[in-house]
Amino acid sequence: MADTTDGTLTSRVYGEDRSTRGQVTLALGRRPGADLPELRYLECATVPAVLKGLGRGGIDLCI
């Protein structure tokens, strides 16, 4: 799990279509549950970008 000392979880949202990624982030919102920290979204449209980002670490949720 990524470092959440600032109270934020990092989510990688993958999808080729920008509007689909936007719908996912809109549906989840900044705080999907009262008992969860805020989510920070990192969007990407290609598999290489997903793999590169995951390889760096710091991702709590990948969609």
N, CA, C and O of each residue as an XYZ file, in Angstrom:
252
protein
N       0.836     -1.175      0.000
C       0.000      0.000      0.000
C       0.881      1.239      0.000
O       1.964      1.241      0.585
N       0.424      2.262     -0.642
C       1.170      3.511     -0.730
C       1.146      4.240      0.608
O       0.310      3.957      1.466
N       2.056      5.167      0.774
C       2.106      5.983      1.974
C       0.907      6.920      1.990
O       0.726      7.717      1.069
N       0.090      6.827      3.033
C      -1.117      7.658      3.124
C      -1.029      8.632      4.292
O      -2.049      8.980      4.886
N       0.171      9.072      4.623
C       0.336      9.977      5.755
C      -0.387     11.293      5.542
O      -0.727     11.971      6.512
N      -0.627     11.668      4.298
C      -1.370     12.905      4.052
C      -2.874     12.651      4.006
O      -3.649     13.569      3.741
N      -3.293     11.403      4.264
C      -4.718     11.080      4.285
C      -5.333     10.897      2.922
O      -6.553     11.003      2.789
N      -4.547     10.629      1.907
C      -5.055     10.465      0.556
C      -4.619      9.110     -0.009
O      -3.469      8.700      0.148
N      -5.552      8.428     -0.664
C      -5.232      7.195     -1.379
C      -5.074      7.514     -2.861
O      -5.783      8.373     -3.386
N      -4.174      6.847     -3.526
C      -3.930      7.094     -4.941
C      -4.519      5.970     -5.772
O      -4.256      4.792     -5.531
N      -5.320      6.354     -6.754
C      -5.988      5.403     -7.635
C      -5.548      5.626     -9.075
O      -5.576      6.752     -9.572
N      -5.144      4.555     -9.740
C      -4.791      4.604    -11.162
C      -6.029      4.154    -11.929
O      -6.513      3.040    -11.725
N      -6.547      5.010    -12.810
C      -7.739      4.690    -13.603
C      -7.309      4.534    -15.060
O      -6.862      5.491    -15.692
N      -7.451      3.316    -15.583
C      -7.062      3.020    -16.957
C      -8.298      2.894    -17.839
O      -9.300      2.297    -17.447
N      -8.211      3.459    -19.020
C      -9.241      3.303    -20.029
C      -8.843      4.088    -21.265
O      -8.325      5.200    -21.163
N      -9.084      3.513    -22.423
C      -8.707      4.195    -23.663
C      -9.556      5.439    -23.901
O      -9.095      6.402    -24.514
N     -10.780      5.418    -23.423
C     -11.712      6.519    -23.650
C     -11.701      7.486    -22.458
O     -11.991      7.095    -21.327
N     -11.368      8.726    -22.724
C     -11.290      9.745    -21.681
C     -12.609      9.917    -20.944
O     -12.620     10.106    -19.728
N     -13.714      9.853    -21.664
C     -15.017     10.051    -21.014
C     -15.347      8.881    -20.080
O     -15.999      9.078    -19.055
N     -14.908      7.679    -20.420
C     -15.120      6.532    -19.533
C     -14.333      6.715    -18.243
O     -14.856      6.478    -17.154
N     -13.079      7.135    -18.364
C     -12.280      7.399    -17.165
C     -12.941      8.475    -16.317
O     -12.972      8.371    -15.091
N     -13.465      9.497    -16.960
C     -14.146     10.565    -16.242
C     -15.391     10.071    -15.522
O     -15.681     10.504    -14.407
N     -16.121      9.172    -16.153
C     -17.315      8.611    -15.517
C     -16.956      7.784    -14.286
O     -17.670      7.807    -13.284
N     -15.847      7.054    -14.367
C     -15.398      6.250    -13.222
C     -15.040      7.165    -12.051
O     -15.478      6.935    -10.923
N     -14.253      8.192    -12.315
C     -13.845      9.083    -11.234
C     -15.038      9.867    -10.675
O     -15.101     10.132     -9.475
N     -15.963     10.228    -11.529
C     -17.165     10.922    -11.073
C     -18.031     10.001    -10.206
O     -18.579     10.437     -9.194
N     -18.152      8.739    -10.601
C     -18.971      7.795     -9.845
C     -18.380      7.529     -8.456
O     -19.119      7.421     -7.478
N     -17.069      7.427     -8.369
C     -16.435      7.177     -7.080
C     -16.358      8.430     -6.222
O     -16.490      8.357     -5.000
N     -16.148      9.563     -6.845
C     -16.039     10.816     -6.106
C     -14.725     10.938     -5.367
O     -13.868     10.057     -5.435
N     -14.580     12.043     -4.661
C     -13.341     12.296     -3.927
C     -13.215     11.411     -2.690
O     -12.108     11.053     -2.290
N     -14.335     11.065     -2.094
C     -14.329     10.219     -0.898
C     -15.475      9.224     -1.016
O     -16.614      9.553     -0.684
N     -15.188      8.001     -1.487
C     -16.248      7.034     -1.743
C     -16.921      6.466     -0.495
O     -17.992      5.868     -0.592
N     -16.319      6.642      0.654
C     -16.922      6.162      1.898
C     -16.512      7.042      3.055
O     -15.410      7.591      3.067
N     -17.402      7.180      4.037
C     -17.120      8.043      5.187
C     -15.896      7.579      5.967
O     -15.211      8.391      6.589
N     -15.619      6.285      5.936
C     -14.491      5.740      6.678
C     -13.213      5.629      5.843
O     -12.224      5.050      6.293
N     -13.236      6.178      4.640
C     -12.076      6.125      3.749
C     -11.475      7.507      3.553
O     -12.188      8.509      3.597
N     -10.158      7.564      3.337
C      -9.536      8.848      3.007
C      -9.939      9.294      1.597
O     -10.549      8.535      0.844
N      -9.595     10.514      1.261
C      -9.866     11.010     -0.092
C      -9.062     10.222     -1.114
O      -7.995      9.686     -0.816
N      -9.610     10.164     -2.347
C      -8.921      9.523     -3.457
C      -8.290     10.574     -4.353
O      -8.885     11.616     -4.628
N      -7.096     10.290     -4.795
C      -6.429     11.095     -5.818
C      -6.351     10.208     -7.042
O      -5.887      9.071     -6.958
N      -6.799     10.715     -8.181
C      -6.867      9.913     -9.404
C      -5.716     10.228    -10.336
O      -5.385     11.389    -10.576
N      -5.115      9.173    -10.854
C      -4.120      9.274    -11.914
C      -4.693      8.509    -13.096
O      -4.818      7.286    -13.047
N      -5.038      9.218    -14.146
C      -5.645      8.579    -15.315
C      -4.584      8.242    -16.350
O      -3.594      8.957    -16.502
N      -4.804      7.145    -17.055
C      -3.931      6.795    -18.164
C      -4.733      6.036    -19.215
O      -5.725      5.374    -18.908
N      -4.277      6.147    -20.471
C      -5.029      5.611    -21.599
C      -4.346      4.438    -22.294
O      -4.912      3.859    -23.221
N      -3.141      4.080    -21.861
C      -2.430      2.986    -22.529
C      -1.909      1.981    -21.505
O      -1.634      2.335    -20.358
N      -1.780      0.738    -21.926
C      -1.245     -0.304    -21.047
C       0.186      0.013    -20.616
O       0.502     -0.148    -19.437
N       1.074      0.461    -21.530
C       2.424      0.803    -21.080
C       2.435      1.865    -19.974
O       3.265      1.801    -19.067
N       1.534      2.828    -20.042
C       1.462      3.852    -18.999
C       1.011      3.252    -17.671
O       1.499      3.643    -16.610
N       0.085      2.308    -17.732
C      -0.367      1.613    -16.510
C       0.804      0.870    -15.883
O       1.072      1.018    -14.691
N       1.495      0.079    -16.681
C       2.592     -0.738    -16.171
C       3.735      0.120    -15.635
O       4.328     -0.203    -14.605
N       4.037      1.194    -16.320
C       5.095      2.087    -15.863
C       4.717      2.701    -14.515
O       5.533      2.755    -13.595
N       3.482      3.160    -14.414
C       3.024      3.765    -13.170
C       2.990      2.773    -12.026
O       3.375      3.109    -10.906
N       2.535      1.552    -12.289
C       2.488      0.543    -11.245
C       3.884      0.128    -10.818
O       4.120     -0.188     -9.652
N       4.808      0.131    -11.771
C       6.180     -0.227    -11.455
C       6.846      0.745    -10.502
O       7.758      0.371     -9.765
N       6.394      1.991    -10.512
C       6.942      3.005     -9.606
C       6.404      2.867     -8.192
O       6.994      3.370     -7.237
N       5.272      2.176     -8.070
C       4.667      2.022     -6.750
C       3.811      3.223     -6.381
O       3.635      4.149     -7.172
N       3.285      3.189     -5.169
C       2.495      4.304     -4.670
C       1.041      4.284     -5.093
O       0.336      5.278     -4.914
N       0.569      3.166     -5.655
C      -0.817      3.055     -6.090
C      -1.571      2.174     -5.095
O      -1.154      1.055     -4.800
N      -2.684      2.696     -4.585
C      -3.506      1.949     -3.630
C      -4.636      1.189     -4.308
O      -5.084      0.157     -3.808
N      -5.093      1.693     -5.438
C      -6.226      1.098     -6.147
C      -6.001      1.264     -7.634
O      -5.637      2.347     -8.092
N      -6.215      0.196     -8.394
C      -6.070      0.260     -9.845
C      -7.369     -0.211    -10.476
O      -7.849     -1.310    -10.199
N      -7.930      0.636    -11.328
C      -9.207      0.327    -11.983
C      -8.974      0.303    -13.477
O      -9.907      0.063    -14.243
